[in-house]
Amino acid sequence: MMGPSRKGARGPMHLKRHRKKVNGEIYEYWSLVKSVRTARGPRHRTVAFIGKEPGLDRRTRVGWDDIGAIVDGRMRQGDFLEGPQPDPPQWATIDISGLSVERVREFGTPYLGLALWRRLGLDRFFDDAIKPGREEIAWSVMACVLALARFCAPSSELRIAEHWYGKTALDDLLGVPVEKINDDRLYRALDAALPCREELFAHLQKVYGQWFGTEFDIMLYDITSTYFEGQMRDNPQAKRGYSRDNRPDCLQLCIGLVVTPEGLPLAYEVFDGNRADVTTVQEIIETMRVKYGHERRVWVMDRGMVSEANLEQLRAWGARYLVGTPKSMLRKFERQLLEDGWSQMDNGVEVKLAAAPDGDEETFVLCRAPGRVEKERAMRSRQIEKMEAELGNIGKACSRDSRPLRDRGKAERRVGRVMQRYPRAARFFDVTIHEASDPVQRLRASPVQPSSASPADPAKTRLSVTVERHDDRDQWAELSDGCYMLRTNMQETDPARLWDIYIGLTQVEFSFRVTKSDLSIRPIYHRVEERAQAHILVCFLALAMWRSLEHWMKASGLGDCPRKLLEELREVHSMAVVLPTRDRRELRLRVVSRPEGRLSQLLDLLRLPLPNAPKLISNVVPKKGRVPLLPLGLKEGRHSIAQDTDLADTACKIRAFAQSRRRIRTPPPLRSGMALAKSSKAPAFAPPSMAPGPAVHGGALTAPPRPRRQPIALRWKTQHRLIDSPSQGVADLDRSGHAPC
């Protein structure tokens, strides 16, 4: 049965189901396979054929007690050869007409988020990092609630406490009641989690290496911004600067993020909102160098981070780098751009190595993307056309006859705004503004009486705008279209490998997009500096869970789009099924809805089964408004409901007594101008149709008398303990919506 062993066949072994259709009938059998690397990619190699086993065709029974092992990743395939042991049956006679469903809660997304939280070891990390105190709920559990809420349904702390937590099954998964979650406790959890930030970075680096086998020899760094809503007077870091969110009207923060080439977030740093990108490089690299060292690490950054001072400092630290360079440096390599020797990548990008012009140890990589040539030419042509039109409008404003533009400073500012708006076209134009005497004003002046205005009077000068276009600069623009250049001090000589490393910066951009779109890091409403930084920490935790889910899905063959998986899991809910039994009791079973075929396959591939065995809920307190009240003088110790032989009779008795003691509604107080009649023959408990209406006595409008409440007669019997109530009181209770027994 066992195949011959082959050298080099490495990889985990697992069970594989085979299906064969013969003459309309489907035959299934199982085999034990392992993954191996071949020249054509990873393949499955059969180790043994197991055949058709009865235990493998039945779905494993997963109970609620197994949830801890599942989310921790300790749930493994059982002994399939022996088959699962069935649960002993439990029987009860159910009244189907009284069956109902209560307490429907969202189960799928919190269940997946909790599995990610546990498998990343964040529960153990916060248990060890935050010292326990006098808190009723552990801060590690509250940090989990914050991260799961940001991962599943981003919202504010107030909405988490008042709406989201009660709509999910986290009270069953975490064991924390809904009434224990409030906004004050969530805010204090933010304060408790923030000091653990530095230790968190080291913990994630360790977990990534264990779970995904990640190596940390390459670091990708980029910076973004997020804005506030409000004045933020208590946050000194909230300042105005270059907004990546197109919100220059708001105060903002800058966030520098370090990720691995696979996109896993390692660390971040928060800077002032007006901090320039190039000034953050030395600070973030010094932080990472002190904590993790710089040996075998390569820093990858875009051209916005590059300056000669930063590169000189990196070389002084002995670090290696691969950075983009400004496009103006391409003029030094004009000859190499015209020569041959380009290597073409799979996506059509052409790369080529070039030596440094000054002969130092750096290596330059020339890159040319043919797909971007037409795009950049179209963008430049569109900007040139728009810039010519706007400069022509400025010239017309200066030369028109009625109310021409005479202020030179205003005209120069308008030209400057146009050149700033179209940077690609600005280098093709030279704009000159001249001042000349106004001939119209000279003709209007009297030849006998000279004008009192001086020759420099703006009222007698006119502006002229001269626009000169340099078509000779188009040759260099067309040559450099679609080209950019990389710069490195690595010893790598393969330009394709260097380009692959640099293009990994798209992982940082994708992390920023996920954080802003899916995790809603913006806007920030926290007024205090520490709370704003704690908000960013929670978003960083959710980002680590999101990117880890991507790799989990890739390893399971499910692609890399967690957004679709979360949408599917939102259809999974937990609920309490209420089953009335024959002996007038109620059985409550906690169950999880069975996923559809497609979602069931996804969960099977993730090895994340849902609980499919019901959980019997005992000692359930009835809802408010349905709690039976014991009559006065009836002590729970002597007359216990559980000890009574006739439960239905006892419940009927208590319900009738509780209804009879309800306060009878009285009419509203009389308004001014109305007098109460002295006598009335209306009964005390008259129905609405029999109640006397307003009457006139001596010219005054009177109102019907207020009914007096009569005592309700109660008669208790020793054996049966029945309640007798007056018919009038029962009729009033019927109108209130509570039917008597």
Secondary structure, 3 states (H helix, E strand, C coil): CCCCCCCCCCCCEEEEEEEEEECCEEEEEEEEEEEEEECCEEEEEEEEEEECCHHHHCCCCCCHHHHHHHHCCCCCCCCCCCCCCCCCCCCCCECHHHCEEEEEEECHHHHHHHHHHHHCCHHHHHHHHCCCCCCCCCHHHHHHHHHHHHHHCCCCHHHHHHHHHHHECHHHHHCCCHHHCCHHHHHHHHHHHHHHHHHHHHHHHHHHHHHCCCCCCEEEEEEEEEEECCCCCCCCCCECCCCCCCCCCCCEEEEEEEECCCCCEEEEEEECCCCCHHHHHHHHHHHHHHHHCCCCCEEEECHHHCCHHHHHHHHHHCCEEEEECCHHHHHHHHHHHHCCCCEECCCCCEEEEEECCCCCCCEEEEEECHHHHHHHHHHHHHHHHHHHHHHHHHHHHHHCCCCCCCCHHHHHHHHHHHHHHCHHHHCCEEEEEEEEECHHHHHHCCCCCCCCCCCCCHHHEEEEEEEEECHHHHHHHHHHCCEEEEEECCCCCCHHHHHHHHCCHHHHHHHHHHHHHCCCCCCECCCCHHHHHHHHHHHHHHHHHHHHHHHHHHHCCCCCCHHHHHHHHCCCEEEEEEEEECCCCEEEEEEECCCCHHHHHHHHHHCCCCCCCCEEECCCCCCCCCCCCCCCCCCCCCCCCCCCCCHHHHHHHHHHHHHHCCCCCCCCCCCCCCEECCCCCCCCCCCCCCCCCCEEECCEEEECCCCCCCCCCCCCCCCCCCCCCCHHHHHHHHHCCCCCC
